[in-house]
């Protein structure tokens, strides 16, 4: 057992040394590439900001025209969102012999097909952008 403990101790020391070297290498990598990471972060911010602006413009165009398929592959999706009290929904499910606990997926199907007094169905309208835009040369 003594030999195994000595070997384990050696392995732990070697592992600690390798982890220290890894940490140093990673810090060097971050330091040497700080400008690159800054530029990437800047582009990420610019893309997120422009994406939100395009989505807002798309939603405004949809409100004006009702069109869901917009230029360059930009689209509009209209999704139903059900708002209900979980306790009332569970009571309904039990009364209809559907569950001892609420199966939300099944309940939403029933609620969409036959709306209930305690369920409020709203439409959630979102704009979607394609991964690759359909520009003139790409058609």
MARFI-937492 format. One record per residue (C-alpha): residue number from 1; residue in three letters; chain; x, y, z. Coordinates in steps of 0.2 Angstrom, whole numbers, padded with zeros to 4 digits, m for minus. Last residue first. Example, Ala and Ser with C-alpha at 12.3 -4.5 7.8 and 13.67 -1.06 7.14 Angstrom:
2
REC  semi  rose  fido  u  v  w
REC  2  SER  A  0068  m0005  0036 $
REC  1  ALA  A  0062  m0022  0039 $
//
This chain:
139
REC  semi  rose  fido  u  v  w
REC  139  UNK  A  m0160  0167  m0277 $
REC  138  UNK  A  m0143  0170  m0269 $
REC  137  UNK  A  m0138  0184  m0280 $
REC  136  UNK  A  m0153  0195  m0275 $
REC  135  UNK  A  m0151  0192  m0256 $
REC  134  UNK  A  m0160  0178  m0247 $
REC  133  UNK  A  m0153  0181  m0230 $
REC  132  UNK  A  m0144  0166  m0221 $
REC  131  UNK  A  m0148  0161  m0204 $
REC  130  UNK  A  m0165  0167  m0207 $
REC  129  UNK  A  m0173  0181  m0196 $
REC  128  UNK  A  m0189  0178  m0186 $
REC  127  UNK  A  m0201  0191  m0180 $
REC  126  UNK  A  m0213  0187  m0166 $
REC  125  UNK  A  m0231  0188  m0163 $
REC  124  UNK  A  m0238  0180  m0147 $
REC  123  UNK  A  m0257  0178  m0149 $
REC  122  UNK  A  m0267  0177  m0133 $
REC  121  UNK  A  m0279  0164  m0126 $
REC  120  UNK  A  m0286  0167  m0109 $
REC  119  UNK  A  m0291  0151  m0100 $
REC  118  UNK  A  m0303  0152  m0085 $
REC  117  UNK  A  m0319  0152  m0096 $
REC  116  UNK  A  m0313  0137  m0106 $
REC  115  UNK  A  m0309  0137  m0124 $
REC  114  UNK  A  m0313  0121  m0134 $
REC  113  UNK  A  m0299  0116  m0147 $
REC  112  UNK  A  m0286  0128  m0139 $
REC  111  UNK  A  m0290  0123  m0121 $
REC  110  UNK  A  m0290  0104  m0126 $
REC  109  UNK  A  m0273  0105  m0134 $
REC  108  UNK  A  m0267  0116  m0120 $
REC  107  UNK  A  m0272  0103  m0107 $
REC  106  UNK  A  m0263  0089  m0117 $
REC  105  UNK  A  m0247  0098  m0116 $
REC  104  UNK  A  m0250  0104  m0098 $
REC  103  UNK  A  m0252  0087  m0091 $
REC  102  UNK  A  m0259  0092  m0075 $
REC  101  UNK  A  m0257  0080  m0060 $
REC  100  UNK  A  m0270  0066  m0056 $
REC  99  UNK  A  m0275  0066  m0074 $
REC  98  UNK  A  m0287  0066  m0088 $
REC  97  UNK  A  m0303  0061  m0079 $
REC  96  UNK  A  m0313  0076  m0085 $
REC  95  UNK  A  m0316  0083  m0068 $
REC  94  UNK  A  m0297  0079  m0064 $
REC  93  UNK  A  m0291  0089  m0079 $
REC  92  UNK  A  m0303  0103  m0075 $
REC  91  UNK  A  m0297  0104  m0057 $
REC  90  UNK  A  m0279  0104  m0063 $
REC  89  UNK  A  m0283  0119  m0075 $
REC  88  UNK  A  m0292  0128  m0060 $
REC  87  UNK  A  m0276  0125  m0050 $
REC  86  UNK  A  m0264  0130  m0064 $
REC  85  UNK  A  m0273  0147  m0067 $
REC  84  UNK  A  m0273  0150  m0085 $
REC  83  UNK  A  m0264  0160  m0098 $
REC  82  UNK  A  m0263  0151  m0115 $
REC  81  UNK  A  m0251  0158  m0128 $
REC  80  UNK  A  m0255  0156  m0146 $
REC  79  UNK  A  m0241  0158  m0159 $
REC  78  UNK  A  m0240  0170  m0173 $
REC  77  UNK  A  m0224  0169  m0183 $
REC  76  UNK  A  m0217  0183  m0194 $
REC  75  UNK  A  m0204  0181  m0207 $
REC  74  UNK  A  m0188  0188  m0214 $
REC  73  UNK  A  m0182  0178  m0229 $
REC  72  UNK  A  m0175  0193  m0238 $
REC  71  UNK  A  m0191  0203  m0239 $
REC  70  UNK  A  m0206  0198  m0228 $
REC  69  UNK  A  m0217  0183  m0227 $
REC  68  UNK  A  m0230  0186  m0213 $
REC  67  UNK  A  m0239  0200  m0222 $
REC  66  UNK  A  m0253  0208  m0211 $
REC  65  UNK  A  m0249  0225  m0219 $
REC  64  UNK  A  m0247  0238  m0206 $
REC  63  UNK  A  m0245  0227  m0191 $
REC  62  UNK  A  m0233  0215  m0201 $
REC  61  UNK  A  m0223  0230  m0206 $
REC  60  UNK  A  m0221  0235  m0188 $
REC  59  UNK  A  m0216  0218  m0183 $
REC  58  UNK  A  m0203  0217  m0197 $
REC  57  UNK  A  m0196  0234  m0191 $
REC  56  UNK  A  m0195  0228  m0173 $
REC  55  UNK  A  m0186  0212  m0179 $
REC  54  UNK  A  m0174  0222  m0189 $
REC  53  UNK  A  m0170  0233  m0174 $
REC  52  UNK  A  m0168  0218  m0163 $
REC  51  UNK  A  m0156  0210  m0176 $
REC  50  UNK  A  m0146  0227  m0177 $
REC  49  UNK  A  m0143  0227  m0158 $
REC  48  UNK  A  m0139  0209  m0157 $
REC  47  UNK  A  m0127  0210  m0172 $
REC  46  UNK  A  m0118  0226  m0165 $
REC  45  UNK  A  m0116  0218  m0148 $
REC  44  UNK  A  m0109  0202  m0155 $
REC  43  UNK  A  m0098  0212  m0166 $
REC  42  UNK  A  m0091  0222  m0151 $
REC  41  UNK  A  m0088  0205  m0142 $
REC  40  UNK  A  m0079  0199  m0156 $
REC  39  UNK  A  m0068  0214  m0157 $
REC  38  UNK  A  m0064  0213  m0139 $
REC  37  UNK  A  m0060  0195  m0140 $
REC  36  UNK  A  m0048  0199  m0154 $
REC  35  UNK  A  m0040  0213  m0144 $
REC  34  UNK  A  m0037  0202  m0129 $
REC  33  UNK  A  m0029  0189  m0139 $
REC  32  UNK  A  m0012  0189  m0131 $
REC  31  UNK  A  m0019  0191  m0114 $
REC  30  UNK  A  m0032  0178  m0115 $
REC  29  UNK  A  m0019  0166  m0122 $
REC  28  UNK  A  m0006  0170  m0109 $
REC  27  UNK  A  m0020  0167  m0095 $
REC  26  UNK  A  m0024  0151  m0103 $
REC  25  UNK  A  m0005  0146  m0104 $
REC  24  UNK  A  m0003  0150  m0086 $
REC  23  UNK  A  m0019  0140  m0081 $
REC  22  UNK  A  m0013  0125  m0091 $
REC  21  UNK  A  0004  0126  m0083 $
REC  20  UNK  A  m0003  0127  m0066 $
REC  19  UNK  A  m0015  0112  m0070 $
REC  18  UNK  A  0000  0102  m0076 $
REC  17  UNK  A  0010  0106  m0060 $
REC  16  UNK  A  m0005  0100  m0050 $
REC  15  UNK  A  m0007  0084  m0060 $
REC  14  UNK  A  0011  0080  m0057 $
REC  13  UNK  A  0009  0083  m0039 $
REC  12  UNK  A  m0006  0072  m0038 $
REC  11  UNK  A  0003  0059  m0048 $
REC  10  UNK  A  0017  0059  m0037 $
REC  9  UNK  A  0006  0057  m0021 $
REC  8  UNK  A  m0004  0043  m0030 $
REC  7  UNK  A  0013  0034  m0033 $
REC  6  UNK  A  0018  0036  m0015 $
REC  5  UNK  A  0002  0030  m0009 $
REC  4  UNK  A  0003  0015  m0021 $
REC  3  UNK  A  0020  0011  m0015 $
REC  2  UNK  A  0015  0012  0004 $
REC  1  UNK  A  0000  0000  0000 $
//
